[in-house]
């Protein structure tokens, strides 16, 4: 909208004045919204009117406000264009919003709910001062650069974050805060697959020895030692090892039940998949070791891997395992890497795909072969020897 003083084209009167009118335009010439005659004006009077219009344009007054015919009304161009992204995004993605209910309706995983929360925090911090109506693809590109270059997230994680960015903007379109969703093309080169660190049998024994020594000196490391024992010997996932009770062991059959269990915080832990709910065989030597630990614990039904707080299971063994790798001068390995180590060792001993899937609780035969079994020099030498003519 603009205010324009127009000369009506009438001939000047005897005093040299010309006839003018004040017009309010919403577009180009001829798009009048309102008009008001100013009458015959001298050159000085015309200059005064132009000064008044210049001041009015700064504060966004319309024609009637300039003429004093109504209270000042800000022009549409200066009216608020919706809430700031900080307010709208923060409210929409909080725990009581429809996005949260949408997550519950779709039964999103815990990791996806975490992504929703993470996107909210990043967007509010990075783009919080942007007005919703001003959001463009450039802001999405800024978010993409922050995720890729500053936070150095993986391509897969970046795609998930940007997907929720576009979903949020789609809700803004539904609220009529945006005309369309400014889509950002997420073209990120896939990173080379990083091989999961694992331990050969000699390194596995070294890790257990180092953790055993640490547990003898500090009882708080006992849970980490036992979790590593279950991970390396039985191939349990970290969560499976941490949540086992002594009652899960059948001493007569030499098996360990991996099933649901109630935790002290009131939640219930459940296996990852239906195939993960299983009875896994315990080697005879491991049965003897576990029985000694059970006797040391007083033959109770406590946690096999106790935590630092009495009566609670182990929370994490990352720090203790890292210290053991440093002490043994080994490469760093994660608790889940112990499962990789067990699967690779079983494959070296000639286990078939079906046997691996049953022992490790994998849903398909392809999973251990594709992700868990790592090539070793010994396996290659065995193939050459067996292939001799």
Secondary structure as UniProt FT lines:
FT   STRAND          2..7
FT   TURN            14..15
FT   STRAND          18..25
FT   TURN            29..30
FT   STRAND          32..41
FT   HELIX           43..59
FT   HELIX           63..66
FT   TURN            67..68
FT   HELIX           76..78
FT   HELIX           85..92
FT   TURN            95..96
FT   HELIX           98..106
FT   HELIX           110..127
FT   TURN            128..129
FT   HELIX           132..134
FT   HELIX           137..145
FT   HELIX           146..150
FT   HELIX           155..174
FT   TURN            175..176
FT   HELIX           201..217
FT   HELIX           219..221
FT   HELIX           222..234
FT   HELIX           238..242
FT   HELIX           246..248
FT   STRAND          249..250
FT   TURN            251..254
FT   STRAND          255..258
FT   STRAND          261..262
FT   TURN            264..265
FT   STRAND          268..269
FT   TURN            274..276
FT   STRAND          278..281
FT   HELIX           284..296
FT   TURN            297..298
FT   TURN            310..311
FT   HELIX           318..327
FT   TURN            328..329
FT   HELIX           335..348
FT   TURN            349..350
FT   HELIX           353..360
FT   HELIX           365..367
FT   HELIX           368..372
FT   HELIX           377..386
//
